Amino acid sequence: MDYAVRVSHYLDPVTFELSRDVILLLAGGHVAEVITGGEVSGGLDGLAKQTLDLGDAVCLPGFVNAHAHLDLSHLHRQVPRGLAFTDWARAIISGRQLPEPIIQAGIDDACRMLAATGTTAVLDISVGGDSAPALARHGIRGVLALEVLGEPGRAMQRCDEIIRARFELDIERLGSDAGMAAAPTALAGIDYGYSPHAPYSTGAELYQLAYGRAFGEGRVCTTHVAETRDELQFVLDGSGPFHDMLSSLGVDLSSFAGYGETPITLLLRDWLGPWLPAGAQRAAPLLVLVHCNYPSGEDLQWIERTQPTICWCPRSHAYFGHEPWPLREYFDSGANLVLGTDSLASNDGLDMWGEITAAALAHPDAPRTELLRMATVNGRRALGLADDVADLAIWELPTGFQKPELEQLLNLCVGNHPRLLASFSQGQLTARAI
């Protein structure tokens, strides 16, 4: 065994029930055994190579940040608040032009924030795969969804160039185009997926190329959709602020009059329909739709039919002043709901307790247990992680916690974030309180 860890309370990631007096045995990146109720006498000595006795503490599944833009972290508090979304987007495009060392320093700071706040895995939208080394250095499990944007063939070719440089030399798929260079050194816990940007910026062909490849390779595909009402207007009829923004960026929209459909239905029914299951074949494989702030028309029917993962970013949602997120409707649809932070260009932090707290403030009637699921095990499902992965966050028990009830524990933690004592990602200790 690699580690033996003793805690007073442990939350089972499958049953979501709290156990008392627990010893966890970790081996090979997995939770090999859970010993409850003091079944082992004589302490932790001899149970594993390394031991941690954390006393009055609760071990929860590690947080999964299901939507981040780590390569925008250098823009933290650099963009004026109160901008219309299209003006904010223009500022982000300009901010990407800053020198590479500034961008890399922002990514490293962001990874440090993630590790310090109990996040053990992240789905990062990445333009160039630049967060891979920093995530690996801080021990955080990462899936880098490579952003694909522009002319379809060139966009996918650029993805292949990043994959060859950052992740693998895929000779089987790329053939002679793979070149003769040695394969990059694999980074533990770091993988890649694909991210066609959004229906207002990316057409059907590129979506089908990206999601078709993700489907075939068993990888995550994630995309922004239905983020603003202006996006709905543009996708429906080609008009409004998005038309003006894209035209100013040199996109020829002279013949574009919209698709005559809402963005979510356009994706799930028309563009990705050939790959998505329906009826008895539930759960679109590793498809993560981000934001989905404004469902309308047949959107909820198609979500219920195809069962994608849907990611809400509560604090970024509040930053832009969006209307209340339709949490109850999405609960009822049966979709896999997860939480993310979006970027530090629209958020003050990357801690997932902050997202749970913001979600609870926006929806006071939402069960805290369900919000915790969204921030932990639902995120594991979105990334295709097994239930027994040793991705754990161990927190100091909050003052006033007496009954072994999860809802009471979470009520105490919301708005009064507990202190992180230790966290493990891939079975390795990534953070420890002094």
FIVEX-9273 format. One record per residue (C-alpha): x, y, z; residue number from 1; residue in three letters. Coordinates in steps of 0.25 Angstrom, whole numbers, plus 5000, padded with zeros to 4 digits. Example, Ala and Ser with C-alpha at 12.3 -4.5 7.8 and 13.67 -1.06 7.14 Angstrom:
[r [5049; 4982; 5031]; 1; 'ALA']
[r [5055; 4996; 5029]; 2; 'SER']
END
This chain:
[r [5000; 5000; 5000]; 1; 'MET']
[r [5005; 5014; 4997]; 2; 'ASP']
[r [4997; 5022; 5008]; 3; 'TYR']
[r [4989; 5019; 5020]; 4; 'ALA']
[r [4980; 5031; 5024]; 5; 'VAL']
[r [4971; 5031; 5037]; 6; 'ARG']
[r [4960; 5041; 5037]; 7; 'VAL']
[r [4948; 5042; 5047]; 8; 'SER']
[r [4938; 5043; 5035]; 9; 'HIS']
[r [4938; 5038; 5021]; 10; 'TYR']
[r [4928; 5040; 5009]; 11; 'LEU']
[r [4926; 5028; 5000]; 12; 'ASP']
[r [4926; 5033; 4986]; 13; 'PRO']
[r [4916; 5023; 4982]; 14; 'VAL']
[r [4906; 5023; 4993]; 15; 'THR']
[r [4909; 5037; 4997]; 16; 'PHE']
[r [4907; 5032; 5012]; 17; 'GLU']
[r [4916; 5037; 5023]; 18; 'LEU']
[r [4924; 5026; 5031]; 19; 'SER']
[r [4931; 5028; 5044]; 20; 'ARG']
[r [4945; 5025; 5049]; 21; 'ASP']
[r [4951; 5021; 5035]; 22; 'VAL']
[r [4965; 5016; 5030]; 23; 'ILE']
[r [4967; 5018; 5015]; 24; 'LEU']
[r [4977; 5009; 5008]; 25; 'LEU']
[r [4982; 5015; 4995]; 26; 'LEU']
[r [4990; 5008; 4985]; 27; 'ALA']
[r [4993; 5010; 4970]; 28; 'GLY']
[r [4984; 5022; 4969]; 29; 'GLY']
[r [4972; 5015; 4975]; 30; 'HIS']
[r [4965; 5014; 4988]; 31; 'VAL']
[r [4969; 4999; 4991]; 32; 'ALA']
[r [4961; 4997; 5004]; 33; 'GLU']
[r [4952; 5005; 5013]; 34; 'VAL']
[r [4953; 5000; 5028]; 35; 'ILE']
[r [4942; 5006; 5037]; 36; 'THR']
[r [4939; 5006; 5051]; 37; 'GLY']
[r [4952; 5003; 5057]; 38; 'GLY']
[r [4954; 4989; 5051]; 39; 'GLU']
[r [4969; 4991; 5052]; 40; 'VAL']
[r [4976; 4993; 5065]; 41; 'SER']
[r [4990; 4997; 5068]; 42; 'GLY']
[r [4990; 5010; 5059]; 43; 'GLY']
[r [4994; 5012; 5045]; 44; 'LEU']
[r [5008; 5006; 5046]; 45; 'ASP']
[r [5011; 4995; 5036]; 46; 'GLY']
[r [4999; 4997; 5028]; 47; 'LEU']
[r [5006; 5005; 5017]; 48; 'ALA']
[r [5018; 5012; 5012]; 49; 'LYS']
[r [5013; 5025; 5017]; 50; 'GLN']
[r [5003; 5029; 5028]; 51; 'THR']
[r [4994; 5041; 5031]; 52; 'LEU']
[r [4986; 5041; 5044]; 53; 'ASP']
[r [4977; 5054; 5042]; 54; 'LEU']
[r [4968; 5052; 5054]; 55; 'GLY']
[r [4955; 5060; 5053]; 56; 'ASP']
[r [4954; 5062; 5039]; 57; 'ALA']
[r [4944; 5058; 5027]; 58; 'VAL']
[r [4949; 5052; 5014]; 59; 'CYS']
[r [4941; 5056; 5002]; 60; 'LEU']
[r [4943; 5052; 4987]; 61; 'PRO']
[r [4953; 5062; 4982]; 62; 'GLY']
[r [4946; 5074; 4974]; 63; 'PHE']
[r [4945; 5073; 4959]; 64; 'VAL']
[r [4945; 5087; 4952]; 65; 'ASN']
[r [4938; 5083; 4940]; 66; 'ALA']
[r [4940; 5096; 4932]; 67; 'HIS']
[r [4953; 5105; 4933]; 68; 'ALA']
[r [4961; 5114; 4924]; 69; 'HIS']
[r [4974; 5113; 4931]; 70; 'LEU']
[r [4981; 5121; 4920]; 71; 'ASP']
[r [4973; 5133; 4923]; 72; 'LEU']
[r [4977; 5134; 4938]; 73; 'SER']
[r [4987; 5145; 4935]; 74; 'HIS']
[r [4974; 5154; 4932]; 75; 'LEU']
[r [4970; 5152; 4947]; 76; 'HIS']
[r [4963; 5166; 4950]; 77; 'ARG']
[r [4969; 5172; 4938]; 78; 'GLN']
[r [4956; 5173; 4930]; 79; 'VAL']
[r [4946; 5184; 4934]; 80; 'PRO']
[r [4933; 5179; 4941]; 81; 'ARG']
[r [4920; 5182; 4935]; 82; 'GLY']
[r [4923; 5180; 4920]; 83; 'LEU']
[r [4913; 5174; 4910]; 84; 'ALA']
[r [4918; 5160; 4907]; 85; 'PHE']
[r [4922; 5163; 4893]; 86; 'THR']
[r [4931; 5175; 4898]; 87; 'ASP']
[r [4937; 5166; 4909]; 88; 'TRP']
[r [4940; 5155; 4898]; 89; 'ALA']
[r [4947; 5166; 4890]; 90; 'ARG']
[r [4955; 5169; 4903]; 91; 'ALA']
[r [4959; 5154; 4904]; 92; 'ILE']
[r [4964; 5153; 4890]; 93; 'ILE']
[r [4973; 5165; 4892]; 94; 'SER']
[r [4978; 5159; 4906]; 95; 'GLY']
[r [4982; 5147; 4899]; 96; 'ARG']
[r [4993; 5155; 4891]; 97; 'GLN']
[r [5001; 5158; 4904]; 98; 'LEU']
[r [5015; 5152; 4905]; 99; 'PRO']
[r [5016; 5137; 4907]; 100; 'GLU']
[r [5023; 5138; 4921]; 101; 'PRO']
[r [5012; 5146; 4926]; 102; 'ILE']
[r [5002; 5135; 4921]; 103; 'ILE']
[r [5010; 5124; 4927]; 104; 'GLN']
[r [5012; 5131; 4940]; 105; 'ALA']
[r [4996; 5132; 4941]; 106; 'GLY']
[r [4994; 5117; 4938]; 107; 'ILE']
[r [5004; 5113; 4949]; 108; 'ASP']
[r [4997; 5122; 4959]; 109; 'ASP']
[r [4984; 5116; 4955]; 110; 'ALA']
[r [4989; 5102; 4957]; 111; 'CYS']
[r [4994; 5106; 4971]; 112; 'ARG']
[r [4980; 5112; 4974]; 113; 'MET']
[r [4974; 5098; 4969]; 114; 'LEU']
[r [4983; 5090; 4978]; 115; 'ALA']
[r [4981; 5099; 4990]; 116; 'ALA']
[r [4966; 5098; 4990]; 117; 'THR']
[r [4963; 5083; 4988]; 118; 'GLY']
[r [4962; 5082; 4973]; 119; 'THR']
[r [4968; 5069; 4969]; 120; 'THR']
[r [4963; 5069; 4954]; 121; 'ALA']
[r [4960; 5079; 4944]; 122; 'VAL']
[r [4954; 5080; 4930]; 123; 'LEU']
[r [4962; 5092; 4924]; 124; 'ASP']
[r [4959; 5098; 4911]; 125; 'ILE']
[r [4972; 5100; 4905]; 126; 'SER']
[r [4976; 5108; 4892]; 127; 'VAL']
[r [4990; 5102; 4891]; 128; 'GLY']
[r [4991; 5091; 4902]; 129; 'GLY']
[r [5000; 5101; 4910]; 130; 'ASP']
[r [4994; 5097; 4924]; 131; 'SER']
[r [4999; 5082; 4923]; 132; 'ALA']
[r [5013; 5084; 4929]; 133; 'PRO']
[r [5007; 5093; 4941]; 134; 'ALA']
[r [4996; 5083; 4944]; 135; 'LEU']
[r [5006; 5071; 4944]; 136; 'ALA']
[r [5016; 5079; 4953]; 137; 'ARG']
[r [5005; 5082; 4963]; 138; 'HIS']
[r [5000; 5068; 4963]; 139; 'GLY']
[r [4986; 5071; 4958]; 140; 'ILE']
[r [4979; 5062; 4948]; 141; 'ARG']
[r [4975; 5069; 4935]; 142; 'GLY']
[r [4968; 5067; 4923]; 143; 'VAL']
[r [4972; 5078; 4913]; 144; 'LEU']
[r [4960; 5081; 4903]; 145; 'ALA']
[r [4968; 5086; 4891]; 146; 'LEU']
[r [4960; 5098; 4885]; 147; 'GLU']
[r [4956; 5096; 4871]; 148; 'VAL']
[r [4952; 5109; 4863]; 149; 'LEU']
[r [4953; 5114; 4849]; 150; 'GLY']
[r [4954; 5106; 4836]; 151; 'GLU']
[r [4950; 5092; 4839]; 152; 'PRO']
[r [4962; 5085; 4832]; 153; 'GLY']
[r [4972; 5095; 4837]; 154; 'ARG']
[r [4966; 5094; 4851]; 155; 'ALA']
[r [4967; 5079; 4853]; 156; 'MET']
[r [4981; 5080; 4847]; 157; 'GLN']
[r [4985; 5090; 4857]; 158; 'ARG']
[r [4980; 5080; 4868]; 159; 'CYS']
[r [4989; 5069; 4863]; 160; 'ASP']
[r [5001; 5078; 4863]; 161; 'GLU']
[r [4998; 5081; 4878]; 162; 'ILE']
[r [4996; 5066; 4881]; 163; 'ILE']
[r [5009; 5063; 4875]; 164; 'ARG']
[r [5016; 5074; 4882]; 165; 'ALA']
[r [5009; 5072; 4896]; 166; 'ARG']
[r [5004; 5058; 4897]; 167; 'PHE']
[r [5007; 5047; 4887]; 168; 'GLU']
[r [5012; 5043; 4874]; 169; 'LEU']
[r [5000; 5037; 4868]; 170; 'ASP']
[r [5006; 5029; 4856]; 171; 'ILE']
[r [4994; 5020; 4855]; 172; 'GLU']
[r [4985; 5032; 4852]; 173; 'ARG']
[r [4994; 5042; 4846]; 174; 'LEU']
[r [5003; 5032; 4837]; 175; 'GLY']
[r [5014; 5039; 4830]; 176; 'SER']
[r [5009; 5053; 4835]; 177; 'ASP']
[r [5014; 5049; 4849]; 178; 'ALA']
[r [5028; 5051; 4845]; 179; 'GLY']
[r [5040; 5045; 4851]; 180; 'MET']
[r [5042; 5052; 4864]; 181; 'ALA']
[r [5042; 5044; 4877]; 182; 'ALA']
[r [5028; 5044; 4885]; 183; 'ALA']
[r [5027; 5054; 4896]; 184; 'PRO']
[r [5029; 5050; 4910]; 185; 'THR']
[r [5016; 5045; 4916]; 186; 'ALA']
[r [5011; 5054; 4927]; 187; 'LEU']
[r [5004; 5046; 4938]; 188; 'ALA']
[r [4989; 5049; 4939]; 189; 'GLY']
[r [4989; 5058; 4927]; 190; 'ILE']
[r [4980; 5055; 4915]; 191; 'ASP']
[r [4974; 5063; 4904]; 192; 'TYR']
[r [4960; 5064; 4898]; 193; 'GLY']
[r [4954; 5074; 4888]; 194; 'TYR']
[r [4946; 5087; 4889]; 195; 'SER']
[r [4939; 5093; 4877]; 196; 'PRO']
[r [4937; 5107; 4882]; 197; 'HIS']
[r [4922; 5110; 4881]; 198; 'ALA']
[r [4910; 5109; 4871]; 199; 'PRO']
[r [4912; 5124; 4868]; 200; 'TYR']
[r [4926; 5123; 4864]; 201; 'SER']
[r [4928; 5109; 4859]; 202; 'THR']
[r [4920; 5102; 4848]; 203; 'GLY']
[r [4914; 5088; 4847]; 204; 'ALA']
[r [4926; 5082; 4839]; 205; 'GLU']
[r [4936; 5085; 4850]; 206; 'LEU']
[r [4926; 5081; 4861]; 207; 'TYR']
[r [4925; 5067; 4854]; 208; 'GLN']
[r [4940; 5066; 4852]; 209; 'LEU']
[r [4943; 5069; 4866]; 210; 'ALA']
[r [4932; 5061; 4873]; 211; 'TYR']
[r [4933; 5049; 4863]; 212; 'GLY']
[r [4948; 5048; 4867]; 213; 'ARG']
[r [4945; 5049; 4881]; 214; 'ALA']
[r [4934; 5039; 4880]; 215; 'PHE']
[r [4943; 5029; 4873]; 216; 'GLY']
[r [4955; 5031; 4882]; 217; 'GLU']
[r [4946; 5031; 4895]; 218; 'GLY']
[r [4951; 5045; 4899]; 219; 'ARG']
[r [4943; 5057; 4905]; 220; 'VAL']
[r [4937; 5067; 4895]; 221; 'CYS']
[r [4932; 5080; 4902]; 222; 'THR']
[r [4926; 5093; 4896]; 223; 'THR']
[r [4920; 5106; 4900]; 224; 'HIS']
[r [4905; 5107; 4897]; 225; 'VAL']
[r [4893; 5116; 4899]; 226; 'ALA']
[r [4902; 5125; 4908]; 227; 'GLU']
[r [4894; 5138; 4905]; 228; 'THR']
[r [4881; 5143; 4899]; 229; 'ARG']
[r [4889; 5150; 4888]; 230; 'ASP']
[r [4895; 5137; 4884]; 231; 'GLU']
[r [4881; 5131; 4883]; 232; 'LEU']
[r [4877; 5143; 4874]; 233; 'GLN']
[r [4889; 5141; 4865]; 234; 'PHE']
[r [4888; 5126; 4864]; 235; 'VAL']
[r [4873; 5128; 4861]; 236; 'LEU']
[r [4873; 5139; 4850]; 237; 'ASP']
[r [4888; 5144; 4849]; 238; 'GLY']
[r [4885; 5158; 4855]; 239; 'SER']
[r [4889; 5166; 4867]; 240; 'GLY']
[r [4902; 5168; 4875]; 241; 'PRO']
[r [4909; 5155; 4871]; 242; 'PHE']
[r [4907; 5159; 4857]; 243; 'HIS']
[r [4914; 5172; 4859]; 244; 'ASP']
[r [4925; 5166; 4867]; 245; 'MET']
[r [4928; 5155; 4857]; 246; 'LEU']
[r [4928; 5164; 4846]; 247; 'SER']
[r [4938; 5173; 4853]; 248; 'SER']
[r [4947; 5161; 4854]; 249; 'LEU']
[r [4947; 5159; 4839]; 250; 'GLY']
[r [4936; 5148; 4838]; 251; 'VAL']
[r [4928; 5149; 4825]; 252; 'ASP']
[r [4914; 5149; 4829]; 253; 'LEU']
[r [4908; 5155; 4817]; 254; 'SER']
[r [4900; 5142; 4813]; 255; 'SER']
[r [4897; 5137; 4827]; 256; 'PHE']
[r [4883; 5138; 4832]; 257; 'ALA']
[r [4884; 5129; 4844]; 258; 'GLY']
[r [4880; 5114; 4846]; 259; 'TYR']
[r [4866; 5116; 4849]; 260; 'GLY']
[r [4868; 5108; 4862]; 261; 'GLU']
[r [4872; 5109; 4876]; 262; 'THR']
[r [4887; 5106; 4879]; 263; 'PRO']
[r [4884; 5094; 4888]; 264; 'ILE']
[r [4874; 5087; 4879]; 265; 'THR']
[r [4883; 5091; 4867]; 266; 'LEU']
[r [4895; 5083; 4874]; 267; 'LEU']
[r [4888; 5071; 4879]; 268; 'LEU']
[r [4878; 5069; 4868]; 269; 'ARG']
[r [4884; 5074; 4855]; 270; 'ASP']
[r [4899; 5075; 4856]; 271; 'TRP']
[r [4903; 5063; 4866]; 272; 'LEU']
[r [4890; 5055; 4865]; 273; 'GLY']
[r [4897; 5043; 4857]; 274; 'PRO']
[r [4906; 5040; 4869]; 275; 'TRP']
[r [4897; 5043; 4881]; 276; 'LEU']
[r [4889; 5032; 4887]; 277; 'PRO']
[r [4874; 5033; 4889]; 278; 'ALA']
[r [4863; 5025; 4896]; 279; 'GLY']
[r [4868; 5013; 4904]; 280; 'ALA']
[r [4882; 5016; 4900]; 281; 'GLN']
[r [4885; 5027; 4910]; 282; 'ARG']
[r [4896; 5037; 4913]; 283; 'ALA']
[r [4903; 5044; 4902]; 284; 'ALA']
[r [4918; 5039; 4903]; 285; 'PRO']
[r [4927; 5049; 4910]; 286; 'LEU']
[r [4919; 5061; 4904]; 287; 'LEU']
[r [4920; 5073; 4913]; 288; 'VAL']
[r [4911; 5085; 4909]; 289; 'LEU']
[r [4916; 5098; 4917]; 290; 'VAL']
[r [4906; 5109; 4922]; 291; 'HIS']
[r [4893; 5105; 4915]; 292; 'CYS']
[r [4888; 5118; 4922]; 293; 'ASN']
[r [4876; 5120; 4913]; 294; 'TYR']
[r [4869; 5107; 4908]; 295; 'PRO']
[r [4856; 5110; 4900]; 296; 'SER']
[r [4847; 5103; 4890]; 297; 'GLY']
[r [4851; 5088; 4889]; 298; 'GLU']
[r [4864; 5089; 4896]; 299; 'ASP']
[r [4860; 5082; 4909]; 300; 'LEU']
[r [4853; 5070; 4901]; 301; 'GLN']
[r [4867; 5068; 4894]; 302; 'TRP']
[r [4875; 5069; 4907]; 303; 'ILE']
[r [4865; 5059; 4913]; 304; 'GLU']
[r [4866; 5050; 4901]; 305; 'ARG']
[r [4882; 5050; 4899]; 306; 'THR']
[r [4886; 5052; 4914]; 307; 'GLN']
[r [4899; 5060; 4912]; 308; 'PRO']
[r [4907; 5066; 4924]; 309; 'THR']
[r [4903; 5081; 4926]; 310; 'ILE']
[r [4913; 5090; 4933]; 311; 'CYS']
[r [4908; 5102; 4941]; 312; 'TRP']
[r [4919; 5113; 4946]; 313; 'CYS']
[r [4911; 5120; 4957]; 314; 'PRO']
[r [4920; 5131; 4960]; 315; 'ARG']
[r [4923; 5134; 4946]; 316; 'SER']
[r [4908; 5134; 4943]; 317; 'HIS']
[r [4906; 5144; 4954]; 318; 'ALA']
[r [4918; 5153; 4948]; 319; 'TYR']
[r [4910; 5154; 4935]; 320; 'PHE']
[r [4897; 5157; 4942]; 321; 'GLY']
[r [4890; 5145; 4935]; 322; 'HIS']
[r [4876; 5142; 4938]; 323; 'GLU']
[r [4874; 5130; 4949]; 324; 'PRO']
[r [4880; 5117; 4944]; 325; 'TRP']
[r [4869; 5107; 4941]; 326; 'PRO']
[r [4875; 5097; 4951]; 327; 'LEU']
[r [4861; 5090; 4954]; 328; 'ARG']
[r [4858; 5088; 4940]; 329; 'GLU']
[r [4872; 5082; 4937]; 330; 'TYR']
[r [4870; 5073; 4950]; 331; 'PHE']
[r [4857; 5068; 4944]; 332; 'ASP']
[r [4863; 5065; 4931]; 333; 'SER']
[r [4873; 5055; 4936]; 334; 'GLY']
[r [4885; 5061; 4930]; 335; 'ALA']
[r [4898; 5059; 4938]; 336; 'ASN']
[r [4900; 5073; 4944]; 337; 'LEU']
[r [4914; 5078; 4948]; 338; 'VAL']
[r [4920; 5091; 4953]; 339; 'LEU']
[r [4932; 5099; 4948]; 340; 'GLY']
[r [4939; 5112; 4950]; 341; 'THR']
[r [4940; 5118; 4936]; 342; 'ASP']
[r [4952; 5127; 4935]; 343; 'SER']
[r [4959; 5137; 4945]; 344; 'LEU']
[r [4955; 5147; 4935]; 345; 'ALA']
[r [4941; 5146; 4940]; 346; 'SER']
[r [4942; 5140; 4954]; 347; 'ASN']
[r [4950; 5144; 4966]; 348; 'ASP']
[r [4955; 5130; 4969]; 349; 'GLY']
[r [4956; 5116; 4966]; 350; 'LEU']
[r [4951; 5109; 4979]; 351; 'ASP']
[r [4939; 5100; 4977]; 352; 'MET']
[r [4934; 5103; 4991]; 353; 'TRP']
[r [4932; 5117; 4985]; 354; 'GLY']
[r [4924; 5111; 4974]; 355; 'GLU']
[r [4915; 5102; 4983]; 356; 'ILE']
[r [4912; 5114; 4992]; 357; 'THR']
[r [4908; 5123; 4980]; 358; 'ALA']
[r [4899; 5112; 4975]; 359; 'ALA']
[r [4893; 5111; 4988]; 360; 'ALA']
[r [4891; 5126; 4989]; 361; 'LEU']
[r [4884; 5126; 4975]; 362; 'ALA']
[r [4876; 5114; 4978]; 363; 'HIS']
[r [4873; 5113; 4993]; 364; 'PRO']
[r [4864; 5101; 4992]; 365; 'ASP']
[r [4874; 5092; 4985]; 366; 'ALA']
[r [4879; 5081; 4993]; 367; 'PRO']
[r [4893; 5083; 4997]; 368; 'ARG']
[r [4896; 5069; 4995]; 369; 'THR']
[r [4893; 5070; 4980]; 370; 'GLU']
[r [4902; 5082; 4979]; 371; 'LEU']
[r [4913; 5074; 4985]; 372; 'LEU']
[r [4911; 5063; 4975]; 373; 'ARG']
[r [4911; 5073; 4964]; 374; 'MET']
[r [4925; 5078; 4969]; 375; 'ALA']
[r [4931; 5064; 4971]; 376; 'THR']
[r [4925; 5050; 4966]; 377; 'VAL']
[r [4917; 5056; 4955]; 378; 'ASN']
[r [4930; 5062; 4950]; 379; 'GLY']
[r [4937; 5049; 4951]; 380; 'ARG']
[r [4926; 5043; 4942]; 381; 'ARG']
[r [4928; 5054; 4932]; 382; 'ALA']
[r [4943; 5051; 4931]; 383; 'LEU']
[r [4941; 5036; 4930]; 384; 'GLY']
[r [4948; 5034; 4944]; 385; 'LEU']
[r [4945; 5021; 4952]; 386; 'ALA']
[r [4938; 5022; 4965]; 387; 'ASP']
[r [4950; 5017; 4973]; 388; 'ASP']
[r [4960; 5027; 4968]; 389; 'VAL']
[r [4969; 5032; 4980]; 390; 'ALA']
[r [4965; 5047; 4977]; 391; 'ASP']
[r [4962; 5052; 4991]; 392; 'LEU']
[r [4960; 5065; 4999]; 393; 'ALA']
[r [4961; 5064; 5014]; 394; 'ILE']
[r [4955; 5076; 5022]; 395; 'TRP']
[r [4955; 5080; 5036]; 396; 'GLU']
[r [4942; 5077; 5042]; 397; 'LEU']
[r [4934; 5091; 5044]; 398; 'PRO']
[r [4930; 5096; 5057]; 399; 'THR']
[r [4917; 5092; 5061]; 400; 'GLY']
[r [4917; 5079; 5054]; 401; 'PHE']
[r [4911; 5068; 5063]; 402; 'GLN']
[r [4902; 5059; 5056]; 403; 'LYS']
[r [4908; 5050; 5045]; 404; 'PRO']
[r [4898; 5056; 5034]; 405; 'GLU']
[r [4904; 5060; 5021]; 406; 'LEU']
[r [4893; 5071; 5019]; 407; 'GLU']
[r [4897; 5078; 5033]; 408; 'GLN']
[r [4912; 5077; 5029]; 409; 'LEU']
[r [4909; 5084; 5016]; 410; 'LEU']
[r [4900; 5095; 5022]; 411; 'ASN']
[r [4912; 5098; 5032]; 412; 'LEU']
[r [4922; 5098; 5020]; 413; 'CYS']
[r [4914; 5107; 5010]; 414; 'VAL']
[r [4919; 5121; 5012]; 415; 'GLY']
[r [4929; 5117; 5023]; 416; 'ASN']
[r [4938; 5109; 5015]; 417; 'HIS']
[r [4946; 5098; 5024]; 418; 'PRO']
[r [4961; 5097; 5024]; 419; 'ARG']
[r [4968; 5088; 5015]; 420; 'LEU']
[r [4976; 5078; 5023]; 421; 'LEU']
[r [4981; 5069; 5011]; 422; 'ALA']
[r [4977; 5065; 4997]; 423; 'SER']
[r [4981; 5054; 4988]; 424; 'PHE']
[r [4981; 5053; 4973]; 425; 'SER']
[r [4984; 5040; 4966]; 426; 'GLN']
[r [4987; 5034; 4979]; 427; 'GLY']
[r [4998; 5044; 4982]; 428; 'GLN']
[r [4998; 5055; 4993]; 429; 'LEU']
[r [4997; 5068; 4985]; 430; 'THR']
[r [4994; 5078; 4997]; 431; 'ALA']
[r [4996; 5077; 5012]; 432; 'ARG']
[r [4993; 5087; 5023]; 433; 'ALA']
[r [5004; 5091; 5032]; 434; 'ILE']
END
